[in-house]
Structures are given as structure tokens and as C-alpha cells.
């Protein structure tokens, strides 16, 4: 018995010795809980005037104090760590309300669908997520991916197991043969994939079921497709596809369970139908009529314009063979019209939230959307507001995101020059902090 006891005590001692360096390192990291940032120029609240020579204090991922001038870190806390951004323009982390992190449009999409395992696809998704975060986008809405893989990445990021942007993850609900359904592959394979898809629906009560099913399995948001889409690989147009009663039931079922609904919509009829059903936002909104604009303003719904996707598919249609003939025809028409219709909606006073449709465009170049919005007539400050203040409002997180104020999450980025003078500064973000953790320095 004494021999057994000695062996056990010896094993415990060895284990403690092995763990001690890690424990000490952990204790050391935990002790450094205060970060002080000296910001040369600080745009704390997009829409208001930026301030010079400011100090931000961060504890446990949250902004706890701000000061005019450069406060001595030692006066704030003995353990304070200083981040010197005196030569930088500092602003809130950016938010993209329309991404697809699990892929990128390209010539190998068909073969990847056949050959790439879900596990490998998940690893690639993580690479795209980190490209997005390093580009300064600390929060995204992923509005259409293989759901369980996306929910797993969302939850792992939220748990602190891995770095990545904060993800609001959507599930598709759409009709048979619509934009959310499978297209462009042989019927036998389509049949096999149909068996895995429980959120394709027909009729109001089936769409109610599909919505509840999506929420049960983890959706933060419901994405519907009230119209056809450019990348649907069949000649079904971009007009209304889901009926008014189907749209109404999806929105009602989601609201009953505490979820918002956003709608992919290009043509006027589908935009109007989705807004009347009560969606929180319209993705693309290419042909918003005067009636649609009035509904936007009446309901407070947001337009997520995705100009970068429109520009991308136009270039692909003109210069590559990536798109089918059906897709090319739609891309050249819809993509070319997006910017003019966005300008019309903005001038009319529609709420705008930043979104790129990255996955159609490449991940990590999300900030190019700012340049397209500016080209269409939106001033730089207003463009930055769409990716901060407005985006936070759309996802009901204004109490924690969108500005750099006391009590908010420390999602902070910095660039060399003022994006208010040149939005292209946001194409090269030099510093990224998410929730108080430095991601890129």
C-alpha cells in the first residue's frame, strides 16, 4: 500500500512540476488585465467629429474609461500595458452584414463541391474568417453557409477557443427551385442533396415549419430569398419567387422565436413583398422603386447594398468563363444597375448597413465596398457609419458595438491616415483589436 501511495504522490509531483510553467504563464497573462491606448486621432462615434490625442482604457475586453490627452498608464493601473497609436487614426471595428465565409466564387467550385470534405471546408472557412478579421472587420453576418459547420465556428470563436470575427449566423429558408435551392448539377446529385435540406419549403405552413427547424438547430438569423438571384444556375430570372403568404409566415415564425429575417431581393415586386412581410433588411435591393423606398422609411428596414458583389460578377461575366450563360446574362444586367439604384436609395434617406457579399468577391478585400459607395455619392463619414453605428443597430448590438464609448466592447482598428479624407486608407488596416485582444499589430 505504501508503494502505491508513494507512486501516486510521485506522479502528482511530476504532473505539478510539468504544469507549473503553464500555470505561471497563465497567471502572468491574467494579471495583465488593463490596456491603455494612446490614439493620435480618435473617431469614437462615427458621425461626430474625431478628437485628437485621446486615451482609451480597456479592462477585460471592455472600454472602461476615456481621457483627453495622453494619460500615463502607470497612473491608471500598475499592470497597465500601453499600445502607442499616436501616429494612427483610430476607429471602431468594422462590420460586414453580408458574407459567405465558406467559399469564394471561382472556376473550381464544382470540383470542390464533389471533392472537399466538410472538415476541410471548415478549415478553409477559418482561413477566410481570419482574412476578414485581419482586414479590420470584427463582426460579420454570415448569410448562407452549411449551417452546422458555421455554427461550430461561431460558437468556438464566442467561447474563446479560436480567434475570428464575431459571427451572426443565418440559415436559408426558401422555396423549391428558388435561389436558396440547389442548382447547376446533375439531377441524381441534386436528389441526394435535397434529402439533406430541411429548410426548402412550399406554402405558408411548410415555410413556418422550415423556419422553426432552422432556429431549433442554431440559426441566429433567417435568410429568405423573395426573388431569384444572379448566381442561380437556371433561367428563372430575378423577380419575385416566394409568395406573400410564405414570406409572412417565415417572418412571423421567426419573430415568435426571437429572430430577425433578412431577404435577398433584386426586383421591385420581391422587395416590396418582403418589406410588407416585415423583414429587418433587404440584401442587394437592386431595383427599389419609389414604393419600396417609402416602405423602407416607414418600417425602418435596412438596405444592405453589396455593390462589391455586383462589380465582381460584371467583371467575371466580361472577362472569364466562371459563370454559365444564364448567370452571365443576369450578372451584366443586375450588377451594372446596382450602383445607380443604391445612390437613389441613399439620397431618399433609406437606412443603409454595410455589406459586401464576400464569397462572391474575395475575402479580405471587404473595404473596397467603401470606395464603391463613395463613388455612388455617399460621403466618407456616412460610409463609415454604415459599417459601425448602423450595422450595430441592425443586429441589435448598439449597446456593445459600433462606437468606442465606455461600456462598449473594445473592437478597435487603426490606419495610417484619415479615412475621412481618403476611404482607401481602410484597404490597409494596420492594427486590429477584438474584444480587448490584439489580433494584428
PLY file of the C-alpha trace (Angstrom):
ply
format ascii 1.0
element vertex 441
property float x
property float y
property float z
element edge 440
property int vertex1
property int vertex2
end_header
0.00 0.00 0.00
2.87 2.37 0.87
4.47 1.65 -2.50
1.21 2.52 -4.30
0.84 5.68 -2.21
4.41 6.72 -2.99
3.88 6.10 -6.70
0.73 8.17 -6.73
2.37 11.04 -4.81
5.34 10.89 -7.15
3.09 11.07 -10.21
1.25 14.03 -8.74
4.53 15.82 -8.04
5.74 15.22 -11.60
2.42 16.46 -13.02
2.56 19.58 -10.87
6.11 20.27 -11.99
5.11 19.91 -15.62
2.07 22.11 -15.22
3.77 24.81 -13.13
5.28 26.80 -16.03
1.96 26.81 -17.85
0.13 27.82 -14.67
2.60 30.60 -14.01
2.28 31.82 -17.59
-1.49 31.78 -17.27
-1.32 33.71 -14.00
1.02 36.24 -15.60
-1.34 36.73 -18.56
-4.36 37.03 -16.29
-2.61 39.72 -14.24
-2.19 41.97 -17.29
-5.86 42.91 -17.48
-5.55 46.63 -18.21
-4.64 48.01 -21.62
-4.14 51.70 -22.37
-4.29 53.03 -25.93
-2.89 56.42 -26.90
-4.77 57.42 -30.07
-3.41 60.23 -32.23
-6.84 60.78 -33.80
-9.92 59.02 -32.44
-13.24 58.67 -34.23
-15.05 57.36 -31.17
-18.55 57.91 -32.55
-18.83 57.78 -36.35
-20.93 60.73 -37.41
-19.31 63.02 -34.84
-16.08 64.99 -35.10
-12.89 62.99 -34.49
-10.77 64.02 -31.49
-7.01 64.47 -31.23
-4.70 62.98 -28.58
-7.04 60.64 -26.73
-6.58 57.81 -24.21
-8.70 54.67 -24.06
-8.62 52.32 -21.06
-9.61 48.68 -21.58
-10.22 46.06 -18.91
-11.35 42.51 -19.64
-12.23 43.38 -23.21
-14.42 46.39 -22.40
-13.69 50.14 -22.61
-13.80 51.39 -19.02
-12.57 55.00 -19.37
-11.55 57.64 -21.88
-9.38 60.74 -21.36
-8.49 63.86 -23.30
-4.73 63.85 -23.77
-2.25 61.04 -23.25
-2.77 59.68 -19.74
0.21 57.99 -18.05
-0.57 54.25 -17.91
1.12 53.94 -14.51
-1.45 56.36 -13.06
-4.28 54.18 -14.35
-3.08 50.79 -13.14
0.19 49.23 -12.03
-0.21 46.41 -14.55
-1.31 48.63 -17.45
0.08 47.78 -20.86
0.48 50.70 -23.31
-0.36 50.47 -27.01
1.04 53.53 -28.75
-1.16 54.62 -31.69
-0.19 58.29 -31.54
0.58 58.30 -35.26
-2.63 56.47 -36.18
-6.28 57.21 -36.93
-8.30 55.01 -34.55
-11.92 53.98 -35.05
-14.37 51.21 -34.12
-14.00 47.73 -35.61
-15.86 47.45 -38.90
-18.87 45.18 -39.51
-19.91 43.43 -42.72
-23.57 42.42 -42.79
-23.36 40.08 -45.79
-20.62 37.47 -46.12
-20.35 33.79 -47.05
-17.25 32.56 -45.24
-17.30 29.00 -46.58
-16.17 29.69 -50.12
-15.15 32.01 -52.93
-16.66 32.16 -56.40
-14.21 30.68 -58.89
-13.53 28.12 -61.63
-13.06 25.18 -59.20
-16.38 25.48 -57.36
-17.94 22.40 -59.00
-14.99 20.11 -58.28
-14.66 21.45 -54.73
-18.30 20.58 -54.07
-17.59 16.99 -55.08
-14.15 16.54 -53.56
-13.81 18.74 -50.49
-14.81 17.16 -47.19
-16.86 19.15 -44.70
-13.86 19.12 -42.36
-11.50 20.57 -44.97
-14.11 23.13 -45.98
-14.29 24.15 -42.34
-10.53 24.70 -42.21
-10.70 26.87 -45.33
-13.62 28.79 -43.80
-11.44 29.60 -40.83
-8.75 30.95 -43.15
-11.34 33.22 -44.80
-12.63 34.31 -41.39
-9.14 35.34 -40.30
-8.55 37.24 -43.56
-11.74 39.13 -42.80
-10.73 39.86 -39.21
-7.24 40.99 -40.21
-8.86 43.36 -42.72
-10.48 45.15 -39.76
-13.92 43.51 -39.81
-14.51 42.35 -36.25
-18.18 41.37 -36.71
-19.95 39.75 -39.67
-23.32 38.31 -40.61
-22.77 35.06 -42.49
-25.98 34.87 -44.51
-25.73 31.47 -46.16
-23.39 28.57 -45.46
-23.50 24.91 -44.43
-25.13 25.66 -41.14
-23.67 23.26 -38.56
-20.12 24.00 -39.65
-20.79 27.73 -39.45
-22.49 27.44 -36.07
-19.50 25.45 -34.79
-17.06 28.16 -35.88
-19.31 30.87 -34.40
-19.50 29.05 -31.08
-15.77 28.27 -30.96
-14.99 31.97 -31.52
-17.54 33.03 -28.89
-16.02 30.54 -26.42
-12.56 31.97 -26.97
-11.16 28.70 -28.31
-10.05 30.35 -31.55
-9.74 33.88 -32.87
-12.12 35.13 -35.53
-14.71 37.78 -36.23
-17.90 37.78 -34.20
-20.37 35.82 -36.38
-24.13 36.27 -36.66
-25.02 33.05 -38.49
-28.06 32.73 -40.74
-29.95 29.75 -42.11
-31.60 29.84 -45.54
-35.35 29.33 -45.88
-36.53 29.26 -49.48
-38.85 27.59 -51.95
-38.27 24.56 -54.14
-36.33 25.65 -57.23
-35.74 29.16 -55.83
-32.48 30.99 -55.29
-31.85 29.24 -51.94
-32.29 25.79 -53.50
-29.69 23.69 -55.32
-29.00 24.38 -58.98
-26.49 23.69 -61.72
-25.74 20.00 -61.02
-26.97 16.66 -62.39
-30.45 15.57 -61.21
-29.22 12.48 -59.37
-26.81 14.51 -57.25
-29.47 17.17 -56.71
-31.80 14.48 -55.39
-29.17 13.29 -52.94
-28.52 16.81 -51.64
-32.25 17.54 -51.39
-32.51 14.84 -48.72
-30.12 16.83 -46.52
-32.00 20.12 -46.89
-34.84 20.58 -44.39
-35.37 24.31 -44.92
-36.58 24.29 -48.53
-40.33 24.77 -48.27
-43.53 25.27 -50.27
-46.63 27.03 -48.99
-47.04 29.12 -45.83
-47.25 26.33 -43.26
-44.32 24.40 -44.67
-42.28 27.60 -44.59
-43.35 28.11 -40.97
-42.03 24.59 -40.23
-38.76 25.28 -42.07
-38.20 28.47 -40.08
-38.74 26.75 -36.77
-36.46 23.92 -37.85
-33.67 26.38 -38.71
-33.94 28.13 -35.35
-34.05 24.83 -33.46
-30.70 23.85 -34.96
-28.92 27.10 -34.16
-29.76 29.97 -36.55
-29.23 33.49 -35.21
-30.97 34.92 -38.28
-33.28 33.67 -41.04
-32.32 34.49 -44.64
-35.08 34.22 -47.24
-34.94 34.70 -50.98
-38.02 36.62 -52.05
-36.65 36.94 -55.60
-34.44 34.98 -57.93
-30.69 35.51 -57.92
-27.85 36.18 -60.32
-25.93 33.03 -59.40
-28.87 30.62 -59.59
-27.73 28.40 -62.45
-31.05 28.31 -64.27
-33.08 30.81 -66.29
-35.54 31.74 -63.53
-34.97 35.49 -63.56
-34.54 37.90 -60.65
-38.22 38.68 -60.00
-40.41 37.63 -57.08
-40.40 33.90 -56.25
-41.73 33.47 -52.71
-45.42 34.28 -52.29
-46.71 36.86 -49.83
-48.25 34.25 -47.50
-44.95 32.29 -47.41
-42.99 35.45 -46.60
-45.44 36.44 -43.87
-45.27 33.04 -42.18
-41.47 32.98 -42.16
-41.28 36.42 -40.56
-44.00 35.64 -38.01
-42.46 32.30 -37.03
-39.02 33.90 -36.64
-40.35 36.80 -34.57
-42.19 34.39 -32.27
-38.83 32.78 -31.51
-36.82 36.00 -31.16
-35.14 36.06 -34.54
-34.97 38.60 -37.35
-35.40 37.87 -41.04
-33.43 39.33 -43.93
-34.37 38.90 -47.57
-32.27 38.55 -50.69
-34.21 40.63 -53.22
-33.39 42.23 -56.58
-36.60 43.18 -58.37
-39.16 45.66 -57.11
-42.01 43.16 -56.59
-39.93 40.94 -54.29
-38.52 43.89 -52.35
-41.99 45.30 -51.70
-43.41 41.89 -50.72
-40.57 41.23 -48.26
-40.84 44.68 -46.68
-44.60 44.28 -46.29
-43.98 40.93 -44.58
-41.78 42.70 -42.00
-38.16 41.79 -42.79
-35.42 43.69 -40.97
-33.24 44.18 -44.03
-33.07 43.73 -47.78
-29.90 42.29 -49.30
-28.93 43.85 -52.67
-32.21 45.75 -53.28
-31.14 46.41 -56.84
-34.40 47.76 -58.25
-36.01 49.51 -55.29
-38.93 51.55 -56.61
-40.42 54.67 -55.06
-42.98 52.40 -53.35
-40.19 50.25 -51.93
-38.29 53.31 -50.71
-41.39 54.54 -48.90
-41.73 51.12 -47.24
-38.06 51.17 -46.21
-38.60 54.51 -44.49
-41.94 53.51 -43.00
-40.67 50.24 -41.49
-37.11 51.32 -40.65
-35.72 48.34 -42.53
-32.11 48.49 -43.74
-30.69 48.14 -47.23
-27.50 46.06 -47.42
-26.28 47.06 -50.90
-23.43 44.59 -51.75
-22.02 46.80 -54.51
-18.77 44.83 -54.46
-20.61 41.66 -55.47
-22.25 43.48 -58.37
-18.92 44.82 -59.56
-17.31 41.36 -59.19
-19.88 39.45 -61.25
-19.82 42.07 -64.01
-16.04 41.67 -64.31
-16.37 37.88 -64.24
-19.07 37.91 -66.91
-16.95 40.09 -69.20
-13.54 38.53 -68.64
-13.86 34.90 -67.53
-15.72 31.65 -68.15
-16.54 31.10 -64.47
-20.25 31.92 -64.93
-22.73 29.99 -67.06
-24.53 31.77 -69.90
-27.63 32.18 -67.72
-25.54 33.66 -64.91
-23.62 35.98 -67.27
-26.80 37.49 -68.69
-28.15 38.26 -65.21
-24.77 39.50 -63.93
-24.32 42.02 -66.73
-27.77 43.47 -66.20
-28.14 43.39 -62.40
-24.51 44.06 -61.46
-24.31 47.10 -63.70
-27.51 48.59 -62.21
-26.66 48.19 -58.52
-24.71 51.40 -58.01
-27.30 53.73 -59.53
-30.10 52.21 -57.50
-28.03 52.40 -54.32
-27.47 56.12 -54.94
-31.20 56.63 -55.35
-32.00 54.83 -52.07
-29.29 56.71 -50.13
-30.45 60.12 -51.39
-34.01 59.22 -50.41
-32.96 58.60 -46.80
-33.13 54.79 -46.62
-31.23 53.21 -43.71
-28.02 51.65 -45.08
-25.92 48.91 -43.45
-22.58 47.87 -44.91
-22.43 44.53 -46.72
-20.26 43.08 -49.47
-21.44 39.54 -50.32
-17.83 38.43 -49.80
-17.56 34.90 -51.07
-18.75 36.24 -54.40
-15.87 38.72 -54.11
-12.68 37.61 -52.36
-12.48 37.58 -48.58
-10.29 40.24 -47.02
-10.98 42.95 -49.61
-14.29 43.89 -47.97
-13.28 47.55 -47.62
-13.49 48.02 -51.38
-17.24 48.38 -50.79
-16.49 51.77 -49.18
-14.95 53.04 -52.42
-17.96 51.93 -54.47
-20.38 53.55 -52.02
-18.39 56.78 -52.16
-18.32 56.65 -55.96
-22.12 56.46 -55.87
-22.29 59.67 -53.83
-22.03 58.66 -50.16
-19.62 60.85 -48.11
-16.82 59.04 -46.22
-18.28 59.64 -42.76
-21.66 58.26 -43.82
-19.96 55.22 -45.37
-18.08 54.51 -42.13
-21.34 54.85 -40.18
-22.91 52.08 -42.29
-20.18 49.66 -41.10
-20.27 50.71 -37.45
-23.25 52.55 -35.94
-25.81 51.34 -38.49
-24.61 47.74 -38.59
-24.70 47.54 -34.79
-28.30 48.79 -34.83
-29.31 46.22 -37.45
-28.05 43.32 -35.31
-29.43 44.83 -32.06
-25.95 45.26 -30.57
-25.77 49.05 -30.25
-25.28 48.68 -26.51
-21.96 46.88 -27.03
-20.67 47.61 -30.55
-20.43 50.36 -33.18
-18.76 53.12 -31.16
-15.78 53.45 -28.80
-17.52 54.57 -25.61
-17.34 53.46 -22.00
-19.09 50.13 -21.54
-18.64 49.02 -25.17
-16.60 46.06 -26.41
-13.03 47.01 -27.29
-13.32 46.30 -31.02
-10.77 48.79 -32.33
-8.85 49.30 -35.57
-6.26 51.83 -36.69
-4.95 53.09 -40.03
-2.13 55.42 -41.04
-4.16 58.30 -42.49
-7.65 59.68 -42.13
-10.32 57.65 -43.97
-12.45 60.78 -43.81
-10.01 62.28 -46.32
-9.43 59.06 -48.28
-11.53 55.92 -47.74
-8.76 53.90 -49.41
-6.96 54.05 -46.03
-9.38 51.31 -44.91
-7.97 48.95 -47.54
-4.82 48.62 -45.42
-5.69 48.33 -41.72
-2.59 48.36 -39.54
-3.98 47.47 -36.12
-6.89 45.23 -35.11
-8.20 44.55 -31.62
-11.30 42.47 -30.96
-12.80 42.29 -27.51
-9.64 43.70 -25.99
-7.34 41.14 -27.65
-4.77 42.38 -30.15
-5.18 40.44 -33.40
-2.97 42.49 -35.69
-0.28 44.92 -34.59
0 1
1 2
2 3
3 4
4 5
5 6
6 7
7 8
8 9
9 10
10 11
11 12
12 13
13 14
14 15
15 16
16 17
17 18
18 19
19 20
20 21
21 22
22 23
23 24
24 25
25 26
26 27
27 28
28 29
29 30
30 31
31 32
32 33
33 34
34 35
35 36
36 37
37 38
38 39
39 40
40 41
41 42
42 43
43 44
44 45
45 46
46 47
47 48
48 49
49 50
50 51
51 52
52 53
53 54
54 55
55 56
56 57
57 58
58 59
59 60
60 61
61 62
62 63
63 64
64 65
65 66
66 67
67 68
68 69
69 70
70 71
71 72
72 73
73 74
74 75
75 76
76 77
77 78
78 79
79 80
80 81
81 82
82 83
83 84
84 85
85 86
86 87
87 88
88 89
89 90
90 91
91 92
92 93
93 94
94 95
95 96
96 97
97 98
98 99
99 100
100 101
101 102
102 103
103 104
104 105
105 106
106 107
107 108
108 109
109 110
110 111
111 112
112 113
113 114
114 115
115 116
116 117
117 118
118 119
119 120
120 121
121 122
122 123
123 124
124 125
125 126
126 127
127 128
128 129
129 130
130 131
131 132
132 133
133 134
134 135
135 136
136 137
137 138
138 139
139 140
140 141
141 142
142 143
143 144
144 145
145 146
146 147
147 148
148 149
149 150
150 151
151 152
152 153
153 154
154 155
155 156
156 157
157 158
158 159
159 160
160 161
161 162
162 163
163 164
164 165
165 166
166 167
167 168
168 169
169 170
170 171
171 172
172 173
173 174
174 175
175 176
176 177
177 178
178 179
179 180
180 181
181 182
182 183
183 184
184 185
185 186
186 187
187 188
188 189
189 190
190 191
191 192
192 193
193 194
194 195
195 196
196 197
197 198
198 199
199 200
200 201
201 202
202 203
203 204
204 205
205 206
206 207
207 208
208 209
209 210
210 211
211 212
212 213
213 214
214 215
215 216
216 217
217 218
218 219
219 220
220 221
221 222
222 223
223 224
224 225
225 226
226 227
227 228
228 229
229 230
230 231
231 232
232 233
233 234
234 235
235 236
236 237
237 238
238 239
239 240
240 241
241 242
242 243
243 244
244 245
245 246
246 247
247 248
248 249
249 250
250 251
251 252
252 253
253 254
254 255
255 256
256 257
257 258
258 259
259 260
260 261
261 262
262 263
263 264
264 265
265 266
266 267
267 268
268 269
269 270
270 271
271 272
272 273
273 274
274 275
275 276
276 277
277 278
278 279
279 280
280 281
281 282
282 283
283 284
284 285
285 286
286 287
287 288
288 289
289 290
290 291
291 292
292 293
293 294
294 295
295 296
296 297
297 298
298 299
299 300
300 301
301 302
302 303
303 304
304 305
305 306
306 307
307 308
308 309
309 310
310 311
311 312
312 313
313 314
314 315
315 316
316 317
317 318
318 319
319 320
320 321
321 322
322 323
323 324
324 325
325 326
326 327
327 328
328 329
329 330
330 331
331 332
332 333
333 334
334 335
335 336
336 337
337 338
338 339
339 340
340 341
341 342
342 343
343 344
344 345
345 346
346 347
347 348
348 349
349 350
350 351
351 352
352 353
353 354
354 355
355 356
356 357
357 358
358 359
359 360
360 361
361 362
362 363
363 364
364 365
365 366
366 367
367 368
368 369
369 370
370 371
371 372
372 373
373 374
374 375
375 376
376 377
377 378
378 379
379 380
380 381
381 382
382 383
383 384
384 385
385 386
386 387
387 388
388 389
389 390
390 391
391 392
392 393
393 394
394 395
395 396
396 397
397 398
398 399
399 400
400 401
401 402
402 403
403 404
404 405
405 406
406 407
407 408
408 409
409 410
410 411
411 412
412 413
413 414
414 415
415 416
416 417
417 418
418 419
419 420
420 421
421 422
422 423
423 424
424 425
425 426
426 427
427 428
428 429
429 430
430 431
431 432
432 433
433 434
434 435
435 436
436 437
437 438
438 439
439 440
